[in-house]
Structures are given as C-alpha cells and as structure tokens.
C-alpha cells in the first residue's frame, strides 16, 4: 500500500473518530440509551485501530521511528491525554462508585476535543507547538 493511500485512510479515520467521539459525548451528556449499545461501544475501537495501523504504516514506509521526531512524541503524548480524558467523559463509573458528575464529564469531553485539535495542529505543522506556531 502506498504512503498516499495510507494517509488518505488515516485522515478519513481521524474525521470518523472525532465525529464519533463528539456524538458519543453528546449522547452521554444527554443520557441517551444508544451510547450503551454494543455497536456504539465497538465501532470506535475499530476506527481507532485503523487510525493507529495507518499511522504505523506511514511511519514504516518512510522508515521513521515514532520517537525520532519531537512532533511525533508530542502527538503520542497528546493521544495518551486524549484517551484519559475520553475515559473520564464517556465511560460509566464502576459498580458501587458514585457516578461522575455531569460537569466533570462535560469538562473532560470539552478538554478532550481541545487536545484532539492540538494533535491535529501538531500533525499539520510538524511541530510540538502545533497551533501555537500561528500566534
């Protein structure tokens, strides 16, 4: 598979991922039952797997280890933060625990979308500063 094809797959998966995350976040915040459906819980993992595999494929083609470029390290760190915020925003509390307050879920969801934007800006600028380069 060519680099261009993998990049197109990657960018498409990015768009699907943020659309899905946004929809699920809105659903969780509104208490919608569809967010607990098996499909709503498994499709995001499939999309994110495609996202990760396409990224690794592009790195393989250009022979660039993920830790070799500062902007890639920034994206990886951003991804970890995004995942942690997403867990707080979308996942229910464990049985026996007090449910997370709606305000906490909302704040985590908004912050995760901000981190997602940062990750995209790092990808576009190829700088760990991301969108800060524009200011």
N, CA, C and O atoms as CSV, one atom per row, in Angstrom:
chain,resi,resn,atom,element,x,y,z
A,1,UNK,N,N,0.848,-1.182,0.000
A,1,UNK,CA,C,0.000,0.000,0.000
A,1,UNK,C,C,0.892,1.244,0.000
A,1,UNK,O,O,1.930,1.270,0.661
A,2,UNK,N,N,0.490,2.251,-0.729
A,2,UNK,CA,C,1.315,3.447,-0.856
A,2,UNK,C,C,1.118,4.381,0.345
A,2,UNK,O,O,0.137,4.292,1.082
A,3,UNK,N,N,2.082,5.267,0.503
A,3,UNK,CA,C,2.011,6.268,1.565
A,3,UNK,C,C,0.763,7.139,1.395
A,3,UNK,O,O,0.072,7.443,2.368
A,4,UNK,N,N,0.483,7.535,0.159
A,4,UNK,CA,C,-0.672,8.396,-0.119
A,4,UNK,C,C,-1.982,7.705,0.270
A,4,UNK,O,O,-2.869,8.332,0.849
A,5,UNK,N,N,-2.099,6.429,-0.045
A,5,UNK,CA,C,-3.300,5.675,0.323
A,5,UNK,C,C,-3.435,5.587,1.835
A,5,UNK,O,O,-4.519,5.800,2.377
A,6,UNK,N,N,-2.344,5.274,2.514
A,6,UNK,CA,C,-2.376,5.186,3.979
A,6,UNK,C,C,-2.734,6.532,4.602
A,6,UNK,O,O,-3.468,6.589,5.588
A,7,UNK,N,N,-2.213,7.611,4.025
A,7,UNK,CA,C,-2.531,8.937,4.560
A,7,UNK,C,C,-4.011,9.255,4.376
A,7,UNK,O,O,-4.637,9.830,5.266
A,8,UNK,N,N,-4.573,8.885,3.231
A,8,UNK,CA,C,-5.997,9.110,2.999
A,8,UNK,C,C,-6.838,8.296,3.997
A,8,UNK,O,O,-7.829,8.798,4.529
A,9,UNK,N,N,-6.450,7.068,4.242
A,9,UNK,CA,C,-7.140,6.225,5.218
A,9,UNK,C,C,-7.019,6.849,6.607
A,9,UNK,O,O,-7.994,6.905,7.356
A,10,UNK,N,N,-5.824,7.314,6.943
A,10,UNK,CA,C,-5.566,7.910,8.255
A,10,UNK,C,C,-6.414,9.165,8.475
A,10,UNK,O,O,-7.053,9.313,9.516
A,11,UNK,N,N,-6.414,10.052,7.505
A,11,UNK,CA,C,-7.184,11.298,7.626
A,11,UNK,C,C,-8.683,10.995,7.703
A,11,UNK,O,O,-9.409,11.643,8.458
A,12,UNK,N,N,-9.144,10.022,6.932
A,12,UNK,CA,C,-10.553,9.626,6.998
A,12,UNK,C,C,-10.889,9.063,8.380
A,12,UNK,O,O,-11.944,9.364,8.937
A,13,UNK,N,N,-10.000,8.257,8.922
A,13,UNK,CA,C,-10.219,7.692,10.259
A,13,UNK,C,C,-10.201,8.785,11.325
A,13,UNK,O,O,-10.939,8.705,12.307
A,14,UNK,N,N,-9.367,9.801,11.138
A,14,UNK,CA,C,-9.353,10.941,12.063
A,14,UNK,C,C,-10.726,11.613,12.070
A,14,UNK,O,O,-11.279,11.901,13.132
A,15,UNK,N,N,-11.266,11.858,10.884
A,15,UNK,CA,C,-12.576,12.513,10.782
A,15,UNK,C,C,-13.669,11.650,11.415
A,15,UNK,O,O,-14.505,12.158,12.163
A,16,UNK,N,N,-13.664,10.357,11.121
A,16,UNK,CA,C,-14.651,9.452,11.723
A,16,UNK,C,C,-14.504,9.395,13.242
A,16,UNK,O,O,-15.496,9.363,13.969
A,17,UNK,N,N,-13.274,9.382,13.707
A,17,UNK,CA,C,-13.012,9.278,15.137
A,17,UNK,C,C,-13.554,10.486,15.894
A,17,UNK,O,O,-14.226,10.325,16.913
A,18,UNK,N,N,-13.274,11.680,15.415
A,18,UNK,CA,C,-13.743,12.871,16.139
A,18,UNK,C,C,-15.256,13.030,16.013
A,18,UNK,O,O,-15.909,13.481,16.954
A,19,UNK,N,N,-15.812,12.668,14.871
A,19,UNK,CA,C,-17.282,12.724,14.734
A,19,UNK,C,C,-17.941,11.749,15.700
A,19,UNK,O,O,-18.929,12.086,16.354
A,20,UNK,N,N,-17.399,10.551,15.788
A,20,UNK,CA,C,-17.931,9.559,16.710
A,20,UNK,C,C,-17.776,9.974,18.156
A,20,UNK,O,O,-18.695,9.809,18.958
A,21,UNK,N,N,-16.616,10.512,18.491
A,21,UNK,CA,C,-16.373,10.952,19.869
A,21,UNK,C,C,-17.317,12.091,20.235
A,21,UNK,O,O,-17.857,12.130,21.341
A,22,UNK,N,N,-17.507,13.006,19.311
A,22,UNK,CA,C,-18.413,14.135,19.560
A,22,UNK,C,C,-19.841,13.633,19.760
A,22,UNK,O,O,-20.522,14.050,20.698
A,23,UNK,N,N,-20.291,12.746,18.889
A,23,UNK,CA,C,-21.656,12.210,19.002
A,23,UNK,C,C,-21.833,11.424,20.299
A,23,UNK,O,O,-22.840,11.586,20.988
A,24,UNK,N,N,-20.878,10.586,20.632
A,24,UNK,CA,C,-20.990,9.803,21.871
A,24,UNK,C,C,-20.957,10.707,23.087
A,24,UNK,O,O,-21.679,10.469,24.055
A,25,UNK,N,N,-20.133,11.737,23.052
A,25,UNK,CA,C,-20.088,12.676,24.169
A,25,UNK,C,C,-21.423,13.374,24.364
A,25,UNK,O,O,-21.914,13.500,25.486
A,26,UNK,N,N,-22.003,13.825,23.267
A,26,UNK,CA,C,-23.326,14.461,23.354
A,26,UNK,C,C,-24.354,13.465,23.885
A,26,UNK,O,O,-25.195,13.814,24.714
A,27,UNK,N,N,-24.281,12.227,23.405
A,27,UNK,CA,C,-25.210,11.203,23.866
A,27,UNK,C,C,-25.074,10.908,25.349
A,27,UNK,O,O,-26.074,10.797,26.058
A,28,UNK,N,N,-23.847,10.782,25.816
A,28,UNK,CA,C,-23.607,10.522,27.242
A,28,UNK,C,C,-24.117,11.683,28.079
A,28,UNK,O,O,-24.782,11.479,29.095
A,29,UNK,N,N,-23.811,12.887,27.658
A,29,UNK,CA,C,-24.228,14.062,28.426
A,29,UNK,C,C,-25.746,14.220,28.464
A,29,UNK,O,O,-26.285,14.784,29.416
A,30,UNK,N,N,-26.439,13.727,27.435
A,30,UNK,CA,C,-27.895,13.811,27.401
A,30,UNK,C,C,-28.563,12.565,27.989
A,30,UNK,O,O,-29.789,12.502,28.088
A,31,UNK,N,N,-27.761,11.585,28.374
A,31,UNK,CA,C,-28.317,10.362,28.950
A,31,UNK,C,C,-28.982,9.455,27.930
A,31,UNK,O,O,-29.888,8.698,28.280
A,32,UNK,N,N,-28.555,9.515,26.683
A,32,UNK,CA,C,-29.145,8.691,25.617
A,32,UNK,C,C,-28.792,7.219,25.815
A,32,UNK,O,O,-27.668,6.884,26.190
A,33,UNK,N,N,-29.753,6.357,25.561
A,33,UNK,CA,C,-29.532,4.922,25.760
A,33,UNK,C,C,-28.673,4.312,24.645
A,33,UNK,O,O,-28.012,3.299,24.873
A,34,UNK,N,N,-28.671,4.905,23.450
A,34,UNK,CA,C,-27.926,4.327,22.339
A,34,UNK,C,C,-26.428,4.252,22.602
A,34,UNK,O,O,-25.747,3.419,22.003
A,35,UNK,N,N,-25.894,5.097,23.482
A,35,UNK,CA,C,-24.446,5.078,23.736
A,35,UNK,C,C,-24.012,3.811,24.464
A,35,UNK,O,O,-22.827,3.480,24.478
A,36,UNK,N,N,-24.966,3.099,25.071
A,36,UNK,CA,C,-24.641,1.849,25.763
A,36,UNK,C,C,-24.797,0.628,24.855
A,36,UNK,O,O,-24.478,-0.491,25.258
A,37,UNK,N,N,-25.283,0.839,23.643
A,37,UNK,CA,C,-25.460,-0.257,22.687
A,37,UNK,C,C,-24.090,-0.813,22.290
A,37,UNK,O,O,-23.109,-0.076,22.193
A,38,UNK,N,N,-24.048,-2.102,22.068
A,38,UNK,CA,C,-22.784,-2.774,21.725
A,38,UNK,C,C,-22.097,-2.125,20.520
A,38,UNK,O,O,-20.880,-1.940,20.532
A,39,UNK,N,N,-22.850,-1.784,19.501
A,39,UNK,CA,C,-22.273,-1.182,18.299
A,39,UNK,C,C,-21.625,0.170,18.603
A,39,UNK,O,O,-20.551,0.478,18.087
A,40,UNK,N,N,-22.274,0.962,19.430
A,40,UNK,CA,C,-21.737,2.283,19.786
A,40,UNK,C,C,-20.471,2.164,20.631
A,40,UNK,O,O,-19.684,3.107,20.713
A,41,UNK,N,N,-20.280,1.016,21.251
A,41,UNK,CA,C,-19.077,0.821,22.065
A,41,UNK,C,C,-17.953,0.132,21.299
A,41,UNK,O,O,-16.790,0.251,21.685
A,42,UNK,N,N,-18.277,-0.592,20.212
A,42,UNK,CA,C,-17.230,-1.322,19.499
A,42,UNK,C,C,-16.732,-0.614,18.233
A,42,UNK,O,O,-15.550,-0.719,17.904
A,43,UNK,N,N,-17.593,0.092,17.530
A,43,UNK,CA,C,-17.174,0.774,16.295
A,43,UNK,C,C,-16.028,1.762,16.549
A,43,UNK,O,O,-15.088,1.809,15.756
A,44,UNK,N,N,-16.077,2.553,17.630
A,44,UNK,CA,C,-14.948,3.474,17.857
A,44,UNK,C,C,-13.607,2.755,17.997
A,44,UNK,O,O,-12.577,3.282,17.577
A,45,UNK,N,N,-13.613,1.567,18.579
A,45,UNK,CA,C,-12.351,0.817,18.704
A,45,UNK,C,C,-11.847,0.373,17.332
A,45,UNK,O,O,-10.643,0.386,17.076
A,46,UNK,N,N,-12.760,-0.017,16.460
A,46,UNK,CA,C,-12.365,-0.410,15.101
A,46,UNK,C,C,-11.792,0.794,14.344
A,46,UNK,O,O,-10.759,0.683,13.685
A,47,UNK,N,N,-12.458,1.927,14.442
A,47,UNK,CA,C,-11.974,3.145,13.767
A,47,UNK,C,C,-10.599,3.535,14.313
A,47,UNK,O,O,-9.692,3.861,13.547
A,48,UNK,N,N,-10.450,3.501,15.625
A,48,UNK,CA,C,-9.166,3.889,16.227
A,48,UNK,C,C,-8.058,2.894,15.892
A,48,UNK,O,O,-6.892,3.276,15.800
A,49,UNK,N,N,-8.412,1.624,15.707
A,49,UNK,CA,C,-7.418,0.637,15.287
A,49,UNK,C,C,-6.939,0.946,13.872
A,49,UNK,O,O,-5.742,0.883,13.592
A,50,UNK,N,N,-7.866,1.278,12.983
A,50,UNK,CA,C,-7.496,1.677,11.610
A,50,UNK,C,C,-6.614,2.924,11.659
A,50,UNK,O,O,-5.632,3.025,10.924
A,51,UNK,N,N,-6.963,3.855,12.513
A,51,UNK,CA,C,-6.194,5.091,12.678
A,51,UNK,C,C,-4.756,4.777,13.094
A,51,UNK,O,O,-3.806,5.293,12.505
A,52,UNK,N,N,-4.606,3.937,14.103
A,52,UNK,CA,C,-3.275,3.582,14.593
A,52,UNK,C,C,-2.483,2.789,13.559
A,52,UNK,O,O,-1.308,3.072,13.324
A,53,UNK,N,N,-3.117,1.804,12.943
A,53,UNK,CA,C,-2.398,0.986,11.961
A,53,UNK,C,C,-1.978,1.798,10.736
A,53,UNK,O,O,-0.893,1.580,10.198
A,54,UNK,N,N,-2.809,2.715,10.296
A,54,UNK,CA,C,-2.423,3.550,9.154
A,54,UNK,C,C,-1.259,4.463,9.529
A,54,UNK,O,O,-0.366,4.697,8.716
A,55,UNK,N,N,-1.267,4.978,10.761
A,55,UNK,CA,C,-0.146,5.814,11.212
A,55,UNK,C,C,1.148,5.000,11.253
A,55,UNK,O,O,2.188,5.457,10.779
A,56,UNK,N,N,1.081,3.806,11.813
A,56,UNK,CA,C,2.269,2.953,11.866
A,56,UNK,C,C,2.735,2.565,10.464
A,56,UNK,O,O,3.935,2.479,10.205
A,57,UNK,N,N,1.781,2.332,9.565
A,57,UNK,CA,C,2.140,2.014,8.180
A,57,UNK,C,C,2.869,3.160,7.499
A,57,UNK,O,O,3.851,2.943,6.789
A,58,UNK,N,N,2.387,4.384,7.715
A,58,UNK,CA,C,3.076,5.539,7.122
A,58,UNK,C,C,4.486,5.669,7.686
A,58,UNK,O,O,5.431,5.941,6.945
A,59,UNK,N,N,4.628,5.477,8.992
A,59,UNK,CA,C,5.961,5.557,9.598
A,59,UNK,C,C,6.879,4.465,9.050
A,59,UNK,O,O,8.067,4.698,8.826
A,60,UNK,N,N,6.327,3.289,8.839
A,60,UNK,CA,C,7.110,2.172,8.290
A,60,UNK,C,C,7.600,2.502,6.878
A,60,UNK,O,O,8.761,2.266,6.545
A,61,UNK,N,N,6.714,3.043,6.064
A,61,UNK,CA,C,7.076,3.361,4.678
A,61,UNK,C,C,8.197,4.394,4.615
A,61,UNK,O,O,9.111,4.271,3.799
A,62,UNK,N,N,8.132,5.405,5.469
A,62,UNK,CA,C,9.177,6.443,5.427
A,62,UNK,C,C,10.341,6.137,6.373
A,62,UNK,O,O,11.266,6.935,6.519
A,63,UNK,N,N,10.276,4.965,7.013
A,63,UNK,CA,C,11.361,4.497,7.904
A,63,UNK,C,C,11.665,5.506,9.018
A,63,UNK,O,O,12.819,5.862,9.255
A,64,UNK,N,N,10.618,5.948,9.683
A,64,UNK,CA,C,10.762,6.930,10.764
A,64,UNK,C,C,10.250,6.323,12.067
A,64,UNK,O,O,9.052,6.070,12.200
A,65,UNK,N,N,11.145,6.085,13.030
A,65,UNK,CA,C,10.670,5.588,14.330
A,65,UNK,C,C,9.844,6.673,15.032
A,65,UNK,O,O,10.182,7.853,14.938
A,66,UNK,N,N,8.770,6.296,15.730
A,66,UNK,CA,C,7.885,7.284,16.356
A,66,UNK,C,C,8.585,8.215,17.344
A,66,UNK,O,O,8.142,9.347,17.542
A,67,UNK,N,N,9.651,7.765,17.954
A,67,UNK,CA,C,10.349,8.580,18.949
A,67,UNK,C,C,11.421,9.469,18.325
A,67,UNK,O,O,12.069,10.242,19.030
A,68,UNK,N,N,11.614,9.369,17.003
A,68,UNK,CA,C,12.701,10.094,16.340
A,68,UNK,C,C,12.392,11.572,16.123
A,68,UNK,O,O,13.314,12.382,16.031
A,69,UNK,N,N,11.142,11.930,16.041
A,69,UNK,CA,C,10.779,13.317,15.744
A,69,UNK,C,C,10.014,13.908,16.928
A,69,UNK,O,O,9.088,13.277,17.437
A,70,UNK,N,N,10.388,15.103,17.371
A,70,UNK,CA,C,9.705,15.728,18.513
A,70,UNK,C,C,8.202,15.891,18.298
A,70,UNK,O,O,7.426,15.746,19.243
A,71,UNK,N,N,7.780,16.190,17.068
A,71,UNK,CA,C,6.351,16.370,16.824
A,71,UNK,C,C,5.595,15.052,16.959
A,71,UNK,O,O,4.435,15.050,17.370
A,72,UNK,N,N,6.233,13.930,16.619
A,72,UNK,CA,C,5.574,12.638,16.806
A,72,UNK,C,C,5.441,12.293,18.283
A,72,UNK,O,O,4.423,11.752,18.715
A,73,UNK,N,N,6.470,12.608,19.046
A,73,UNK,CA,C,6.384,12.389,20.510
A,73,UNK,C,C,5.264,13.235,21.096
A,73,UNK,O,O,4.536,12.776,21.975
A,74,UNK,N,N,5.120,14.460,20.620
A,74,UNK,CA,C,4.050,15.334,21.106
A,74,UNK,C,C,2.679,14.747,20.762
A,74,UNK,O,O,1.755,14.805,21.574
A,75,UNK,N,N,2.548,14.184,19.559
A,75,UNK,CA,C,1.274,13.567,19.173
A,75,UNK,C,C,0.974,12.354,20.055
A,75,UNK,O,O,-0.171,12.148,20.455
A,76,UNK,N,N,1.975,11.568,20.353
A,76,UNK,CA,C,1.773,10.374,21.185
A,76,UNK,C,C,1.359,10.778,22.602
A,76,UNK,O,O,0.441,10.194,23.177
A,77,UNK,N,N,2.035,11.769,23.153
A,77,UNK,CA,C,1.667,12.262,24.490
A,77,UNK,C,C,0.252,12.843,24.454
A,77,UNK,O,O,-0.547,12.593,25.357
A,78,UNK,N,N,-0.052,13.609,23.422
A,78,UNK,CA,C,-1.399,14.150,23.264
A,78,UNK,C,C,-2.440,13.044,23.167
A,78,UNK,O,O,-3.530,13.164,23.725
A,79,UNK,N,N,-2.110,11.978,22.465
A,79,UNK,CA,C,-3.028,10.850,22.330
A,79,UNK,C,C,-3.323,10.205,23.684
A,79,UNK,O,O,-4.468,9.861,23.975
A,80,UNK,N,N,-2.304,10.044,24.495
A,80,UNK,CA,C,-2.500,9.460,25.837
A,80,UNK,C,C,-3.411,10.358,26.677
A,80,UNK,O,O,-4.305,9.867,27.367
A,81,UNK,N,N,-3.188,11.662,26.619
A,81,UNK,CA,C,-4.032,12.610,27.355
A,81,UNK,C,C,-5.465,12.566,26.823
A,81,UNK,O,O,-6.417,12.575,27.603
A,82,UNK,N,N,-5.618,12.519,25.510
A,82,UNK,CA,C,-6.941,12.442,24.871
A,82,UNK,C,C,-7.697,11.197,25.333
A,82,UNK,O,O,-8.884,11.269,25.651
A,83,UNK,N,N,-7.012,10.064,25.369
A,83,UNK,CA,C,-7.641,8.815,25.800
A,83,UNK,C,C,-8.071,8.915,27.260
A,83,UNK,O,O,-9.182,8.515,27.609
A,84,UNK,N,N,-7.200,9.446,28.112
A,84,UNK,CA,C,-7.543,9.572,29.542
A,84,UNK,C,C,-8.766,10.476,29.731
A,84,UNK,O,O,-9.669,10.151,30.502
A,85,UNK,N,N,-8.790,11.588,29.037
A,85,UNK,CA,C,-9.949,12.492,29.133
A,85,UNK,C,C,-11.210,11.827,28.577
A,85,UNK,O,O,-12.300,11.999,29.123
A,86,UNK,N,N,-11.056,11.071,27.497
A,86,UNK,CA,C,-12.185,10.359,26.918
A,86,UNK,C,C,-12.767,9.331,27.869
A,86,UNK,O,O,-13.983,9.149,27.921
A,87,UNK,N,N,-11.911,8.657,28.621
A,87,UNK,CA,C,-12.384,7.689,29.615
A,87,UNK,C,C,-13.216,8.399,30.671
A,87,UNK,O,O,-14.287,7.919,31.044
A,88,UNK,N,N,-12.738,9.526,31.150
A,88,UNK,CA,C,-13.485,10.290,32.159
A,88,UNK,C,C,-14.816,10.767,31.578
A,88,UNK,O,O,-15.842,10.723,32.257
A,89,UNK,N,N,-14.800,11.217,30.339
A,89,UNK,CA,C,-16.004,11.791,29.731
A,89,UNK,C,C,-17.046,10.751,29.358
A,89,UNK,O,O,-18.242,10.989,29.528
A,90,UNK,N,N,-16.612,9.600,28.850
A,90,UNK,CA,C,-17.557,8.662,28.241
A,90,UNK,C,C,-17.855,7.402,29.032
A,90,UNK,O,O,-18.950,6.850,28.927
A,91,UNK,N,N,-16.903,6.944,29.814
A,91,UNK,CA,C,-17.097,5.661,30.480
A,91,UNK,C,C,-17.855,5.819,31.789
A,91,UNK,O,O,-17.607,6.743,32.564
A,92,UNK,N,N,-18.785,4.898,32.021
A,92,UNK,CA,C,-19.527,4.967,33.282
A,92,UNK,C,C,-18.607,4.641,34.459
A,92,UNK,O,O,-17.576,3.990,34.296
A,93,UNK,N,N,-18.988,5.091,35.606
A,93,UNK,CA,C,-18.235,4.759,36.812
A,93,UNK,C,C,-18.392,3.272,37.090
A,93,UNK,O,O,-19.333,2.640,36.611
A,94,UNK,N,N,-17.476,2.724,37.856
A,94,UNK,CA,C,-17.553,1.308,38.215
A,94,UNK,C,C,-18.728,1.076,39.155
A,94,UNK,O,O,-19.185,1.985,39.848
A,95,UNK,N,N,-19.199,-0.150,39.160
A,95,UNK,CA,C,-20.308,-0.514,40.036
A,95,UNK,C,C,-19.900,-0.236,41.481
A,95,UNK,O,O,-18.805,-0.593,41.917
A,96,UNK,N,N,-20.795,0.399,42.199
A,96,UNK,CA,C,-20.530,0.709,43.599
A,96,UNK,C,C,-19.883,2.066,43.812
A,96,UNK,O,O,-19.785,2.530,44.947
A,97,UNK,N,N,-19.439,2.708,42.738
A,97,UNK,CA,C,-18.841,4.035,42.847
A,97,UNK,C,C,-19.897,5.098,42.593
A,97,UNK,O,O,-20.905,4.859,41.926
A,98,UNK,N,N,-19.642,6.253,43.131
A,98,UNK,CA,C,-20.511,7.388,42.859
A,98,UNK,C,C,-20.336,7.785,41.397
A,98,UNK,O,O,-19.205,7.909,40.927
A,99,UNK,N,N,-21.438,7.986,40.667
A,99,UNK,CA,C,-21.307,8.401,39.260
A,99,UNK,C,C,-20.569,9.732,39.140
A,99,UNK,O,O,-20.661,10.598,40.010
A,100,UNK,N,N,-19.841,9.867,38.044
A,100,UNK,CA,C,-19.149,11.135,37.800
A,100,UNK,C,C,-20.180,12.231,37.573
A,100,UNK,O,O,-21.152,12.028,36.846
A,101,UNK,N,N,-19.976,13.380,38.185
A,101,UNK,CA,C,-20.903,14.489,37.951
A,101,UNK,C,C,-20.893,14.905,36.475
A,101,UNK,O,O,-19.872,14.807,35.795
A,102,UNK,N,N,-22.032,15.362,36.007
A,102,UNK,CA,C,-22.173,15.797,34.609
A,102,UNK,C,C,-21.161,16.887,34.275
A,102,UNK,O,O,-20.609,16.901,33.175
A,103,UNK,N,N,-20.913,17.794,35.204
A,103,UNK,CA,C,-19.961,18.884,34.956
A,103,UNK,C,C,-18.552,18.342,34.722
A,103,UNK,O,O,-17.809,18.873,33.897
A,104,UNK,N,N,-18.190,17.296,35.439
A,104,UNK,CA,C,-16.864,16.682,35.265
A,104,UNK,C,C,-16.784,16.026,33.889
A,104,UNK,O,O,-15.788,16.174,33.181
A,105,UNK,N,N,-17.839,15.301,33.514
A,105,UNK,CA,C,-17.863,14.655,32.198
A,105,UNK,C,C,-17.809,15.702,31.080
A,105,UNK,O,O,-17.092,15.531,30.094
A,106,UNK,N,N,-18.566,16.776,31.244
A,106,UNK,CA,C,-18.583,17.838,30.237
A,106,UNK,C,C,-17.203,18.477,30.111
A,106,UNK,O,O,-16.717,18.685,28.999
A,107,UNK,N,N,-16.574,18.785,31.229
A,107,UNK,CA,C,-15.245,19.402,31.203
A,107,UNK,C,C,-14.228,18.473,30.544
A,107,UNK,O,O,-13.398,18.926,29.755
A,108,UNK,N,N,-14.284,17.182,30.859
A,108,UNK,CA,C,-13.352,16.219,30.267
A,108,UNK,C,C,-13.598,16.080,28.768
A,108,UNK,O,O,-12.655,15.962,27.986
A,109,UNK,N,N,-14.874,16.094,28.372
A,109,UNK,CA,C,-15.231,15.970,26.957
A,109,UNK,C,C,-14.723,17.176,26.160
A,109,UNK,O,O,-14.128,17.018,25.094
A,110,UNK,N,N,-14.959,18.365,26.679
A,110,UNK,CA,C,-14.501,19.592,26.010
A,110,UNK,C,C,-12.967,19.618,25.951
A,110,UNK,O,O,-12.389,19.965,24.921
A,111,UNK,N,N,-12.322,19.251,27.050
A,111,UNK,CA,C,-10.854,19.221,27.078
A,111,UNK,C,C,-10.313,18.200,26.075
A,111,UNK,O,O,-9.310,18.454,25.407
A,112,UNK,N,N,-10.976,17.050,25.970
A,112,UNK,CA,C,-10.535,16.024,25.016
A,112,UNK,C,C,-10.636,16.540,23.584
A,112,UNK,O,O,-9.747,16.291,22.769
A,113,UNK,N,N,-11.701,17.247,23.280
A,113,UNK,CA,C,-11.834,17.823,21.930
A,113,UNK,C,C,-10.733,18.852,21.688
A,113,UNK,O,O,-10.203,18.940,20.580
A,114,UNK,N,N,-10.385,19.629,22.712
A,114,UNK,CA,C,-9.274,20.580,22.595
A,114,UNK,C,C,-7.953,19.874,22.351
A,114,UNK,O,O,-7.157,20.316,21.523
A,115,UNK,N,N,-7.710,18.776,23.065
A,115,UNK,CA,C,-6.478,18.006,22.878
A,115,UNK,C,C,-6.457,17.398,21.477
A,115,UNK,O,O,-5.411,17.357,20.829
A,116,UNK,N,N,-7.605,16.930,21.016
A,116,UNK,CA,C,-7.700,16.402,19.657
A,116,UNK,C,C,-7.279,17.483,18.646
A,116,UNK,O,O,-6.519,17.215,17.716
A,117,UNK,N,N,-7.783,18.692,18.845
A,117,UNK,CA,C,-7.395,19.803,17.976
A,117,UNK,C,C,-5.900,20.058,18.025
A,117,UNK,O,O,-5.277,20.329,16.998
A,118,UNK,N,N,-5.322,19.970,19.222
A,118,UNK,CA,C,-3.874,20.139,19.362
A,118,UNK,C,C,-3.131,19.069,18.557
A,118,UNK,O,O,-2.171,19.372,17.849
A,119,UNK,N,N,-3.580,17.818,18.670
A,119,UNK,CA,C,-2.926,16.721,17.948
A,119,UNK,C,C,-2.981,16.973,16.441
A,119,UNK,O,O,-1.984,16.778,15.746
A,120,UNK,N,N,-4.111,17.395,15.942
A,120,UNK,CA,C,-4.247,17.687,14.509
A,120,UNK,C,C,-3.326,18.847,14.124
A,120,UNK,O,O,-2.689,18.814,13.072
A,121,UNK,N,N,-3.258,19.872,14.981
A,121,UNK,CA,C,-2.401,21.017,14.654
A,121,UNK,C,C,-0.922,20.617,14.646
A,121,UNK,O,O,-0.142,21.138,13.849
A,122,UNK,N,N,-0.544,19.704,15.522
A,122,UNK,CA,C,0.838,19.196,15.525
A,122,UNK,C,C,1.106,18.440,14.223
A,122,UNK,O,O,2.170,18.587,13.622
A,123,UNK,N,N,0.140,17.636,13.795
A,123,UNK,CA,C,0.301,16.886,12.543
A,123,UNK,C,C,0.448,17.828,11.347
A,123,UNK,O,O,1.255,17.580,10.452
A,124,UNK,N,N,-0.325,18.893,11.337
A,124,UNK,CA,C,-0.280,19.826,10.204
A,124,UNK,C,C,0.992,20.673,10.182
A,124,UNK,O,O,1.530,20.963,9.114
A,125,UNK,N,N,1.469,21.067,11.362
A,125,UNK,CA,C,2.639,21.945,11.428
A,125,UNK,C,C,3.958,21.194,11.539
A,125,UNK,O,O,5.025,21.754,11.290
A,126,UNK,N,N,3.874,19.915,11.918
A,126,UNK,CA,C,5.081,19.098,12.183
A,126,UNK,C,C,5.953,19.753,13.257
A,126,UNK,O,O,7.182,19.710,13.202
A,127,UNK,N,N,5.275,20.358,14.235
A,127,UNK,CA,C,5.948,20.996,15.357
A,127,UNK,C,C,5.205,20.633,16.646
A,127,UNK,O,O,3.975,20.596,16.657
A,128,UNK,N,N,5.939,20.364,17.730
A,128,UNK,CA,C,5.282,20.068,19.002
A,128,UNK,C,C,4.447,21.236,19.527
A,128,UNK,O,O,3.567,21.048,20.367
A,129,UNK,N,N,4.726,22.439,19.030
A,129,UNK,CA,C,3.947,23.613,19.438
A,129,UNK,C,C,2.597,23.669,18.748
A,129,UNK,O,O,1.699,24.380,19.199
A,130,UNK,N,N,2.445,22.935,17.669
A,130,UNK,CA,C,1.170,22.883,16.961
A,130,UNK,C,C,0.666,24.241,16.558
A,130,UNK,O,O,1.392,25.027,15.951
A,131,UNK,N,N,-0.589,24.523,16.896
A,131,UNK,CA,C,-1.238,25.781,16.503
A,131,UNK,C,C,-0.580,27.002,17.130
A,131,UNK,O,O,-0.789,28.120,16.659
A,132,UNK,N,N,0.206,26.812,18.177
A,132,UNK,CA,C,0.889,27.953,18.797
A,132,UNK,C,C,1.859,28.624,17.830
A,132,UNK,O,O,2.232,29.781,18.021
A,133,UNK,N,N,2.269,27.891,16.786
A,133,UNK,CA,C,3.137,28.499,15.783
A,133,UNK,C,C,2.449,29.639,15.043
A,133,UNK,O,O,3.111,30.538,14.525
A,134,UNK,N,N,1.131,29.599,14.998
A,134,UNK,CA,C,0.382,30.604,14.244
A,134,UNK,C,C,0.187,31.888,15.025
A,134,UNK,O,O,-0.264,32.886,14.463
A,135,UNK,N,N,0.516,31.886,16.308
A,135,UNK,CA,C,0.325,33.096,17.106
A,135,UNK,C,C,1.604,33.813,17.323
A,135,UNK,O,O,1.624,34.856,17.976
